[in-house]
Amino acid sequence: MDDKTDLKKPLIYGLYEKPMSGTDIEDRSFAIIDREAPAHSFSVQEWEVVRRMIHTVGDFGILGDVRFSPTAITAAEAALKKGCPLYVDSNMIRNGLSLDRLRSAYPHYQREQIHCHIADDDVARKAREQGLPRSLFAVRKAKTILDGGIAVFGNAPVALLELNRFIMEEGLRPVLVVAMPVGFVHVIESKEELMSLDVPCISLTGRRGGSTLAVSVIHALCSLAAQQVPRKENNF
């Protein structure tokens, strides 16, 4: 078509004409979430986590599936403020976690305190030899980190099942477990088993989960640890 007057103006020009920074867009997004959210019973602190999860997936449908153990928020804040190490079940989570956000809770956090063994050569070798998932051997390698550390699962239900065994049989105690493995095999039962244990945890029930959701939870918890949010119930 030669007549360019018939072409639509690209939508990006709306942003050019009324500039908004990334922070402005995020703030506006959270305002929309707060305005459109259906009634719920989350505390103010829990809502900080849930709203960031909703922001991550753009879906209010997850709202009814987020679960907090009674001490999850206070345990998470205390752990992050003192710089507890994190074990993550994928390099996607490791790369997605912001050092700036972690350092807002504890200024001395280093990238080396975020541990992931899924791509380690010895882990891959053991998986081949025994015909079991790499995630199983990765979490076994991380036992010393997991005892007193923060465990973050966004992919591997088998790894979460093995952590549950450590807790049940060996007395291992993470300070917090973020349980959001995704998929169709071992996923639901791994989360349900964890939630039956006396361990601080934040979980997304059902088959949904993923690295981005797990990262969003840690980032929200960092924000909580970095500021004093009034401890009262919301009015939703």
N, C-alpha and C positions, 0 to 999 in steps of 0.2 A: 504494500500500500504506500503510495507516494504522499498522500495527504496526511502529514504528521499531526495536523490539528485534531484528527480523530483518535489519536493515541491517548490512553489514560496516563495521567501523571503518576509516576511511581510514588508509592505510599511513604517512602523514606523522606520525602520532602516535608511531610508533616513534622518530623523530628527536627529537620534542618530549621524550620520556621519557628518552632517552639522547643528549643533545646532542653533535654533532660539528661542528667548524668546517670551512670549506672546505679549509684546510690539512690537517686531520685526515683528511678524505675522500681528498684527493690522496695523502697518505702511505700510507693503507690500500690505495688502488688500486695504487700502485707495489709494495707488499709482495705483493699478489696476483699481479701480473705476474711478479715475481721468482720466486715460488713455483711458478707454473704454466707458466713458459716452458720450451719443449723445449730440448734440447741445442743449443748454437751455439758458434761460434768467435770471436765479437766480443771485442775487448779491453774492459777496464773503461770506458775513455773512450767507445768506440763504443757500448757497451751503454747508457750514459747517454742517447745520442741515440735509439737504437732503441726503448728502453722508453718514452720520451716519445711517439714515433710510435705505438707500440702503444696507449698510453693515449689518444691522440687519436682513433683509429678503433675501438678496442675489438676488435681483430682480430689474432690471432697470425699470420694468414695472410701478412702482409706481411714477416714476419721473414726469409724466404729471399730476398727481392727487394731488400733494402737493400745498397747498395754504397758502400764508402769507398775513395778513392784512398789510397795509402800515406801521404801528407803532409796529408791533409784536416784531421784534428783539430788538429795543431800549427799549421797555417796559419790555421785558423779562430780559435783562441785568440789568436794573435799579432795578427791583424787586428782582432778585437773589442777587445782590450786597448788598442790605439792609436786606436780610434775611426774605423776605416775607414768610408766611406760605403757605403750599401746601395742597389742598384737592385732593385726588385721589379716583377713583371709584372702586378700587379693592385692596385687600391686596397683590395681585401679583405685582402691581405697587409699593405699599409701600415697599415691601421687595426687589424689584428690584432696587430701587433708591439708589445710592451710596452716603453715607455720605461724603466720601472723595471728590467726585466730587462736591457736594453741598458746601462743605467747601472751595473748591478752589475759589468759588465766594464770599462766606461769611463765615469766619472762625468759627463763633459761631453757625452754624446750628446744631440742635439736632434732633434725631429721632422723638421726640414728636411734632415737627413742621410739620410732614407729617401726615395728618389726613385721616382716612378712617373709616366710620361708617357702612359699609355694613354688618358686622357680629355682630353688637351691639344687645343686647337682646331686647331693646325697639323698635328698628327698625324692627326686625323680627316679634315682636308681632303686631305692627301696620300693617305690610304687610299682616299677616294672617287675621287680623280682617277686613280689608278693601278690600282684594282680589286684591291688586296692588303690583307691583314689589318692593322689598326691596330698590332698588337703588333710588326710588322716595323719600322714607322717610329718607334715608341716606343723600341725598343732602339737604333736608329740615333741617335736624339737623345741617348741616354745614353752614347755612346762614351767621353767623357772621364771619366765616373763609373766605367764598367766597367773601364777600364784602371787596375788597382791597387785596385779596389773589390770588394765582395761582391755577387754576382749571385744573385738568388733567383727561381726559376721554379716556379710552382704551377699555371699555367693554359695558357700559350701555347707550344706546341712550335715554332711558326714563329719566335718570338723567340729560342728556344734555338738553332735552326738558324742564324739570322743571327749570333748570338754565336759559334757554332762557326766560321763563315766568317771573322769578325774575327780569331779566334785563329789560324786556319790561313793566311790570306792577308795579314793586316796586322800580325801579331805582337802583338796586344792580349793582355794577361795579367791577368785577374781574380785576386785573391788566393784566392778560393774561389767555386765555383759550386754552388748547391743546385739540383739538377735534378729537379723533380717535376711537370712538366706532365702533364695528364690528358686522356684522350680516345682517339680511334680513328684519327686522321689525323696523320701525321708524328710521332707521340708516341714510339714505340719507337725509330725510327731516330735521332731527335734526341738521345735519351739515350745510345744506343750510340755515336754519333759523338763525343759529348763525352767519354765514358769512354775512347775511343781516343787522346785528346789528353793532352799532358803538362801538365795543369792540376789543381790540387787540387779535388776535387769529392766531393759526396755525392749519390747518385742512388737513385731507386726504379725498378727495371727494370719493363718491361711497360707496360700501359695505365693503371695506377693512379697517383694523385697527388692534387693539389689544394692549395688555399691553406692549409687548416688544417694539413696535413702539413708544408708548407714553413715555416710559422710555428713549428710544434713543434720543428723542427730548429734554427732560430735560437735559440729559447728554451733548448733543451738546451745548445747551444754557449756561450751566455752563462753558464749555470751552471758549465760546465767552466772557462771563462775566469776566473770569479770565485773559484774555489777550486782547491786543489791536490789532485787525485784521484790516488791512487797508481797509477803506471804499471806495471801487471802484468796478466797474463792472468787471466781469471776461471776459475771452476771448474765452469762449466756443461757 
